[in-house]
Amino acid sequence: MFIKIYNFLVAVLYPLVIQGYVKKRKICGKEDVQRFNERIGKPKKERPQGKLFWLHGASVGESVSMLPLIHKILETYPDSHVMVTTGTVTSADVMQKRLPERAFHQFIPIDNPVFTNRFVRYWHPDVVLWFESEFWPAVLSSISKRNIPLILINGRISNKTFKRWQQFDFICKELLECFTLCLGQSEEDAYRLRVLGAKDAVCLGNLKYAGLPLPIDEKAKQSLLKQIGHRKLWLISSTHDDEEVRLAKVHKKLKNKYPDLLLIIAPRHPNRGGEIAAELKKMDLSSALRSKDEKITSSVDVYIADTIGEMGLWYDIAKIVFIGGSLIPHGGQNFIEPSRVRDAVIVGPHMHNFSDAMTRARKADAVMQIDNMDELEQIVDELLANDALLDAKCSLAYNWAQSETKVLDGIIDKIKVYF
């Protein structure tokens, strides 16, 4: 009943209210005027022959998280195509640059039943995989009423969202009933989805931990390795304000035992490179800035990697990595990426952004978590001094990261049920 009322009101109010809001979005550059026909369900591109998988995600992050699954689908179904929809201009630009052959981008239609029915009828996908955390009633009902399998991927229900939805359980239940299957990020998410009304909700794992390898510029890598020579090194990545100074103090102590030790800092916000260099100078540590193309000479104590898009390079060069955002109550940054390239990974006490993954990683001895700087100094010292220990820690991290990719096979197995 809720969806019927919603669709009726949206259809009536669109020319009176919503259309004006859409015009403002066009003026502000939040809509692609050249492709606005897609937003009203009138695509210009022809539907490809054969099976068509429709994947939808709202943000850039959700869109990028689709990429491993897109590659897996196209590999499993060689004659199929993938249509990716997003709602923002930025995410559209990102996806158009990164989508593989046989995959293409379209803008999601505005949530008006006139537009969504037209869109779904035109494309008529074989399966829809929904990555977005927001449920759009008109789109979902347009898919559901045509009996097209609709699967929620990587569903996450936070405590706050769970409590709010419980107050409107009749609405949530009706929306969730549109889904053929719901795949939660964790067992807790799957449980909450079932409580809120999902017909079938399970956990196969978290898709964001099955990402594609980060790109590496091989020419830049060889140049850096030549500059580094035989020096021992370690990396601190995705660091935040205050963390660099605390970690640099550890580095300074380690240099008493390893005089030629090099530290690479890849800050979370590269524009802070100059600021970090100034702080290091106060500590009598010499530094070089990547953004200024400064070289790693024998006198450089710290190399500041203050550039964008080169994290894969730093993870490949370093084998000992400390993940930033974890010494402060930020909640930590992605520690799976360095694990995937066989690095020994160390994190601080604050990793609540990745609590579920941390539980599994600790169980597999795939991550080292420290409580203070003395512990960090001891661990880095042991890894620098013992090659066998370093190799073992790298292998444990890599094996765990590879096991996390099983979620891709699980999703494919669920999709196969509908063919």
Buried (B, 14 or more C-beta within 10 A) or exposed (E): EBBEEBBEEBBEEBEEEBEEEBEEBEEEEEBBEEBBEBBBBEBEEEEBEEBBBBBBBBBBEBBBBBBBBBBBBBEBBEEBBBBBBBBBBEBBBBBEEBBEEBBBBBBBBBBBBBBBBBBBEBBEBBBBBBBBBEBBBBBBBBBBEEEBBBBBBBBBBEEEBBEEBEEEEEBBBBBBBBBBBBBBBBEBBBBBBBBBBBBBBBBBBBBBBBBEEBEBBEEBBEEBEEBBEEBBBBBBBBBBBEBBBBBBBBBBBBBEEBEEBBBBBBBBEBEBBEBBBEBBEEBEBEBBBBBEEBEBEEEBBBBBBBBEEBBBBBBBBBBBBBBBBBBBEBEBBBBBBBBBBBBBBBBBBBBEBBEBBBEBBBEBEBBBBBEEBEBBBEBBBEBBEEEEBBBBBBEBBBBBBEBBBEBBBBBBEBBEEEE
